[in-house]
Amino acid sequence: MVLRWETDGAGKVTGVRFADSSGAEHAVHGKAVVLAGGAIETARLLLNSPSAREPNGLGNGHDLVGRNLQGHVYATAYGQFDEAVHASRGPGVSIATTAYNHGNPGFVGGGMLADDFVQPPIIFWKNVLPPGQRRRQRAAPPTNGAGPVHEIPNAEARVQIAPAVRDKWDCRLLASGRVHAETVRTAHYMHGKALDWLRASGALATWGLAPDPVLSGGSTRPAPAAWAPIPPTR
């Protein structure tokens, strides 16, 4: 597990320091080092690599590393039909609409809607069953309508370094901030469209929570109280 970058007196990267499976630290050096850890791990490595020249993290002289963290807010609704409408084969979707990707009056952006991914049984039990229902035999398994709404860039949504938040390697990390307010509005709109899509398809009952407007990479802040569960309908 790479822990931090190593630099010379001129600030040039010379290698990385890493921990092996026992936790012992080692260093490896090279003429070139490639950083390709994704949006969160890339920022974490840079921020966890301060030097005398860059005390706030490598490349972070202007406090921009880790900012504008983007992901997706998933607007998901569930529906019960009188027959099976999803084959549950493989992880992917089987039907989708792009009617709401763009051009939604009064909203920024939008998203597609699809019957989304097949979930493992324990995740299905936790997320898909109607509120208050833990076990019940049904003629056909519920299906869903879900769509990823791409988050609007927001400088306050970011990867930060928090001394009290550490992983098993003792590396610091905190994804903090909130989803942009317009992304929240659009996700709420798309959630309504997901419910409409299921009802128009003949669902006997529909349910589902409004999207939780927290960072897709994780957040320490709770969702606003205004985002209340939507009860099942008949």
VOPAGU-2260 file (C-alpha; in pm, 1 decimal, decimal comma):
REM VOPAGU-2260
SITE   aa  ch    i         X         Y         Z
SITE  MET   A    0       0,0       0,0       0,0
SITE  VAL   A    1     156,9     327,7    -110,8
SITE  LEU   A    2     161,2     572,2     180,2
SITE  ARG   A    3     318,9     886,4      37,3
SITE  TRP   A    4     545,3    1031,0    -228,6
SITE  GLU   A    5     909,6    1100,8    -163,8
SITE  THR   A    6    1073,0    1417,6    -299,9
SITE  ASP   A    7    1421,5    1564,8    -306,8
SITE  GLY   A    8    1531,1    1907,9    -186,0
SITE  ALA   A    9    1419,7    2066,8    -511,9
SITE  GLY   A   10    1069,0    1925,8    -474,7
SITE  LYS   A   11    1107,7    1666,2    -750,4
SITE  VAL   A   12     940,3    1330,4    -693,8
SITE  THR   A   13    1199,2    1055,7    -652,3
SITE  GLY   A   14     982,7     757,9    -551,3
SITE  VAL   A   15     722,4     634,9    -307,9
SITE  ARG   A   16     710,0     493,0      41,7
SITE  PHE   A   17     485,6     190,0      87,1
SITE  ALA   A   18     380,2     -63,4     349,5
SITE  ASP   A   19     393,3    -437,6     294,9
SITE  SER   A   20     138,5    -689,4     425,0
SITE  SER   A   21     299,6    -687,2     769,7
SITE  GLY   A   22     283,1    -309,8     793,9
SITE  ALA   A   23     658,7    -257,8     756,1
SITE  GLU   A   24     749,6      50,7     552,7
SITE  HIS   A   25     979,4      49,8     250,4
SITE  ALA   A   26    1089,0     298,8     -15,3
SITE  VAL   A   27    1124,2     244,5    -389,3
SITE  HIS   A   28    1270,8     497,7    -629,9
SITE  GLY   A   29    1267,6     551,9   -1002,0
SITE  LYS   A   30    1332,9     802,5   -1279,5
SITE  ALA   A   31     958,3     845,7   -1330,9
SITE  VAL   A   32     664,3     775,7   -1101,9
SITE  VAL   A   33     308,4     754,7   -1233,5
SITE  LEU   A   34      18,0     862,8   -1012,3
SITE  ALA   A   35    -303,3     685,9   -1114,3
SITE  GLY   A   36    -509,7     617,8    -802,6
SITE  GLY   A   37    -848,0     755,4    -904,9
SITE  ALA   A   38   -1018,0    1071,7    -782,0
SITE  ILE   A   39    -995,3     992,7    -409,6
SITE  GLU   A   40    -672,7     795,3    -368,4
SITE  THR   A   41    -478,4    1026,0    -600,8
SITE  ALA   A   42    -572,7    1330,1    -393,1
SITE  ARG   A   43    -506,1    1144,3     -68,5
SITE  LEU   A   44    -151,7    1052,7    -172,7
SITE  LEU   A   45     -75,7    1409,4    -274,1
SITE  LEU   A   46    -217,6    1554,3      47,3
SITE  ASN   A   47     -37,9    1294,6     259,6
SITE  SER   A   48     295,2    1388,2      98,8
SITE  PRO   A   49     390,3    1726,6     245,1
SITE  SER   A   50     742,3    1858,3     217,4
SITE  ALA   A   51     937,2    2159,9     332,2
SITE  ARG   A   52     861,1    2323,8      -2,1
SITE  GLU   A   53     494,7    2220,5      -5,3
SITE  PRO   A   54     375,6    2186,3     355,3
SITE  ASN   A   55       8,9    2143,1     255,1
SITE  GLY   A   56      69,3    1848,5      27,0
SITE  LEU   A   57     238,5    1779,3    -303,1
SITE  GLY   A   58     108,2    2013,7    -574,3
SITE  ASN   A   59    -127,5    2180,6    -329,4
SITE  GLY   A   60      18,8    2529,7    -311,3
SITE  HIS   A   61    -318,8    2681,9    -402,7
SITE  ASP   A   62    -542,3    2450,2    -196,2
SITE  LEU   A   63    -699,5    2294,5    -504,8
SITE  VAL   A   64    -593,6    1929,7    -467,0
SITE  GLY   A   65    -897,3    1719,9    -376,1
SITE  ARG   A   66   -1155,5    1986,7    -449,8
SITE  ASN   A   67   -1449,3    1952,7    -691,5
SITE  LEU   A   68   -1492,4    1584,2    -610,9
SITE  GLN   A   69   -1758,0    1454,3    -849,5
SITE  GLY   A   70   -1961,2    1138,0    -857,3
SITE  HIS   A   71   -2325,9    1047,0    -913,1
SITE  VAL   A   72   -2645,0    1077,0    -713,5
SITE  TYR   A   73   -2863,9     774,7    -785,0
SITE  ALA   A   74   -3236,5     841,1    -799,8
SITE  THR   A   75   -3388,4     497,3    -738,0
SITE  ALA   A   76   -3747,6     380,2    -704,6
SITE  TYR   A   77   -3888,6      27,2    -676,7
SITE  GLY   A   78   -4200,8    -132,8    -815,9
SITE  GLN   A   79   -4396,8    -453,9    -764,1
SITE  PHE   A   80   -4549,6    -615,1   -1073,5
SITE  ASP   A   81   -4783,7    -908,5   -1110,4
SITE  GLU   A   82   -4519,0   -1095,7   -1309,0
SITE  ALA   A   83   -4139,7   -1099,5   -1329,3
SITE  VAL   A   84   -4014,2    -812,9   -1546,3
SITE  HIS   A   85   -3639,9    -858,9   -1493,3
SITE  ALA   A   86   -3452,8   -1178,2   -1575,4
SITE  SER   A   87   -3194,0   -1115,7   -1299,0
SITE  ARG   A   88   -2923,7   -1255,3   -1524,8
SITE  GLY   A   89   -2588,0   -1086,6   -1493,8
SITE  PRO   A   90   -2514,1    -757,5   -1323,6
SITE  GLY   A   91   -2627,2    -514,8   -1593,7
SITE  VAL   A   92   -2945,5    -341,4   -1701,7
SITE  SER   A   93   -3191,2    -474,9   -1958,7
SITE  ILE   A   94   -3396,1    -163,5   -2044,1
SITE  ALA   A   95   -3338,9     210,6   -2016,7
SITE  THR   A   96   -3466,7     549,2   -2129,3
SITE  THR   A   97   -3264,7     861,9   -2203,5
SITE  ALA   A   98   -3571,5    1084,8   -2230,6
SITE  TYR   A   99   -3465,5    1288,7   -1926,8
SITE  ASN   A  100   -3092,9    1326,1   -1991,8
SITE  HIS   A  101   -3130,6    1691,3   -2092,5
SITE  GLY   A  102   -3392,7    1959,5   -2145,3
SITE  ASN   A  103   -3580,4    1922,6   -1817,3
SITE  PRO   A  104   -3754,7    2259,7   -1760,6
SITE  GLY   A  105   -3625,7    2435,0   -1448,4
SITE  PHE   A  106   -3353,7    2177,4   -1374,2
SITE  VAL   A  107   -2982,3    2154,5   -1449,5
SITE  GLY   A  108   -2903,0    1839,7   -1642,9
SITE  GLY   A  109   -3083,3    1513,5   -1577,3
SITE  GLY   A  110   -3004,7    1146,8   -1616,1
SITE  MET   A  111   -3102,1     820,4   -1775,0
SITE  LEU   A  112   -3335,4     573,1   -1608,8
SITE  ALA   A  113   -3275,8     197,4   -1618,7
SITE  ASP   A  114   -3373,1    -118,5   -1431,7
SITE  ASP   A  115   -3018,9    -101,8   -1293,0
SITE  PHE   A  116   -2800,7    -373,4   -1146,3
SITE  VAL   A  117   -2895,8    -703,7    -991,6
SITE  GLN   A  118   -2824,1    -685,3    -617,9
SITE  PRO   A  119   -2692,8    -961,3    -390,1
SITE  PRO   A  120   -2961,8   -1104,8    -157,6
SITE  ILE   A  121   -2850,2    -925,2     160,5
SITE  ILE   A  122   -2832,9    -588,9     -20,4
SITE  PHE   A  123   -3172,3    -660,0    -175,6
SITE  TRP   A  124   -3315,5    -734,7     169,5
SITE  LYS   A  125   -3166,3    -415,4     312,0
SITE  ASN   A  126   -3249,9    -172,6      31,1
SITE  VAL   A  127   -3527,8    -301,7    -190,3
SITE  LEU   A  128   -3809,9    -428,2      32,0
SITE  PRO   A  129   -4081,7    -171,5     111,7
SITE  PRO   A  130   -4033,0      32,7     432,4
SITE  GLY   A  131   -4132,0    -163,0     743,6
SITE  GLN   A  132   -4139,3    -494,2     558,7
SITE  ARG   A  133   -3870,7    -747,6     636,5
SITE  ARG   A  134   -4005,8   -1073,3     500,8
SITE  ARG   A  135   -4293,9   -1150,5     273,4
SITE  GLN   A  136   -4360,0   -1394,8      -6,8
SITE  ARG   A  137   -4433,7   -1231,3    -338,8
SITE  ALA   A  138   -4548,9   -1366,1    -674,2
SITE  ALA   A  139   -4269,0   -1181,5    -854,9
SITE  PRO   A  140   -3957,3   -1001,6    -731,3
SITE  PRO   A  141   -3967,2    -620,8    -733,6
SITE  THR   A  142   -3774,0    -431,1    -998,0
SITE  ASN   A  143   -3635,8     -80,5    -992,7
SITE  GLY   A  144   -3595,4     230,6   -1197,6
SITE  ALA   A  145   -3269,9     409,0   -1124,2
SITE  GLY   A  146   -3058,9     674,0   -1286,7
SITE  PRO   A  147   -2723,5     837,2   -1214,5
SITE  VAL   A  148   -2735,4    1216,4   -1197,4
SITE  HIS   A  149   -2386,4    1353,7   -1260,8
SITE  GLU   A  150   -2287,1    1593,5    -985,0
SITE  ILE   A  151   -2221,5    1959,6   -1061,9
SITE  PRO   A  152   -1864,2    2061,4    -968,6
SITE  ASN   A  153   -1850,2    2211,1    -620,7
SITE  ALA   A  154   -1527,1    2330,7    -460,6
SITE  GLU   A  155   -1659,8    2246,6    -112,7
SITE  ALA   A  156   -1701,7    1879,7    -205,0
SITE  ARG   A  157   -1350,9    1755,2    -152,1
SITE  VAL   A  158   -1096,6    1504,6     -29,1
SITE  GLN   A  159    -925,7    1635,9     283,3
SITE  ILE   A  160    -677,4    1508,4     537,1
SITE  ALA   A  161    -822,0    1454,4     884,5
SITE  PRO   A  162    -584,4    1336,2    1160,4
SITE  ALA   A  163    -861,7    1148,5    1342,2
SITE  VAL   A  164    -980,8     954,2    1033,2
SITE  ARG   A  165    -729,8     684,0     942,9
SITE  ASP   A  166    -737,5     350,5     765,6
SITE  LYS   A  167    -561,4      25,3     860,3
SITE  TRP   A  168    -237,7     160,9     712,5
SITE  ASP   A  169    -260,3     470,1     935,1
SITE  CYS   A  170    -321,4     689,4     629,2
SITE  ARG   A  171    -540,3     992,3     679,6
SITE  LEU   A  172    -848,6    1070,0     471,2
SITE  LEU   A  173   -1179,4    1251,9     486,8
SITE  ALA   A  174   -1426,0    1308,5     202,8
SITE  SER   A  175   -1629,2    1609,1     309,7
SITE  GLY   A  176   -1872,2    1868,4     180,4
SITE  ARG   A  177   -2212,6    1847,5      21,3
SITE  VAL   A  178   -2356,3    1777,1    -319,7
SITE  HIS   A  179   -2435,2    2097,6    -508,9
SITE  ALA   A  180   -2788,5    2223,8    -435,6
SITE  GLU   A  181   -2886,1    2208,3    -803,4
SITE  THR   A  182   -2773,0    1846,4    -826,4
SITE  VAL   A  183   -2996,9    1769,7    -528,5
SITE  ARG   A  184   -3295,7    1934,5    -701,1
SITE  THR   A  185   -3231,4    1745,3   -1023,7
SITE  ALA   A  186   -3189,9    1414,0    -840,9
SITE  HIS   A  187   -3520,9    1470,2    -661,8
SITE  TYR   A  188   -3684,2    1542,0    -997,8
SITE  MET   A  189   -3536,3    1225,0   -1148,3
SITE  HIS   A  190   -3659,4    1023,0    -851,4
SITE  GLY   A  191   -4012,6    1138,2    -931,7
SITE  LYS   A  192   -3962,9    1034,9   -1293,9
SITE  ALA   A  193   -3842,5     691,3   -1181,0
SITE  LEU   A  194   -4163,7     645,0    -981,7
SITE  ASP   A  195   -4371,5     768,3   -1278,1
SITE  TRP   A  196   -4191,3     527,0   -1512,8
SITE  LEU   A  197   -4269,6     228,1   -1292,5
SITE  ARG   A  198   -4632,9     328,8   -1245,1
SITE  ALA   A  199   -4680,2     385,5   -1618,7
SITE  SER   A  200   -4534,7      38,2   -1675,7
SITE  GLY   A  201   -4809,3    -118,2   -1464,8
SITE  ALA   A  202   -4649,3    -148,0   -1121,9
SITE  LEU   A  203   -4900,8    -257,3    -857,8
SITE  ALA   A  204   -4707,9     -71,0    -587,7
SITE  THR   A  205   -4413,6     170,2    -585,0
SITE  TRP   A  206   -4180,9     284,5    -309,0
SITE  GLY   A  207   -3831,2     414,2    -243,4
SITE  LEU   A  208   -3634,4     677,2     -55,3
SITE  ALA   A  209   -3555,3    1009,8    -213,1
SITE  PRO   A  210   -3184,5    1031,6    -306,8
SITE  ASP   A  211   -2948,8    1089,8     -17,1
SITE  PRO   A  212   -2747,3    1400,6    -114,0
SITE  VAL   A  213   -2410,2    1296,6      25,2
SITE  LEU   A  214   -2086,4    1254,5    -164,6
SITE  SER   A  215   -2061,9     930,9    -356,1
SITE  GLY   A  216   -1713,0     885,1    -215,4
SITE  GLY   A  217   -1849,5     901,3     140,4
SITE  SER   A  218   -1933,4    1189,9     370,7
SITE  THR   A  219   -1932,6    1259,3     741,1
SITE  ARG   A  220   -2236,1    1485,4     724,4
SITE  PRO   A  221   -2594,1    1355,4     741,0
SITE  ALA   A  222   -2857,9    1420,9     479,3
SITE  PRO   A  223   -3103,5    1707,0     543,2
SITE  ALA   A  224   -3410,9    1613,3     744,6
SITE  ALA   A  225   -3630,4    1736,1     457,3
SITE  TRP   A  226   -3539,2    1428,4     255,5
SITE  ALA   A  227   -3800,3    1199,3     410,2
SITE  PRO   A  228   -3890,4     842,9     301,2
SITE  ILE   A  229   -4163,5     806,4      38,9
SITE  PRO   A  230   -4428,0     559,8     160,4
SITE  PRO   A  231   -4548,5     269,5     -54,6
SITE  THR   A  232   -4842,4     342,7    -282,4
SITE  ARG   A  233   -5113,3     116,4    -412,3
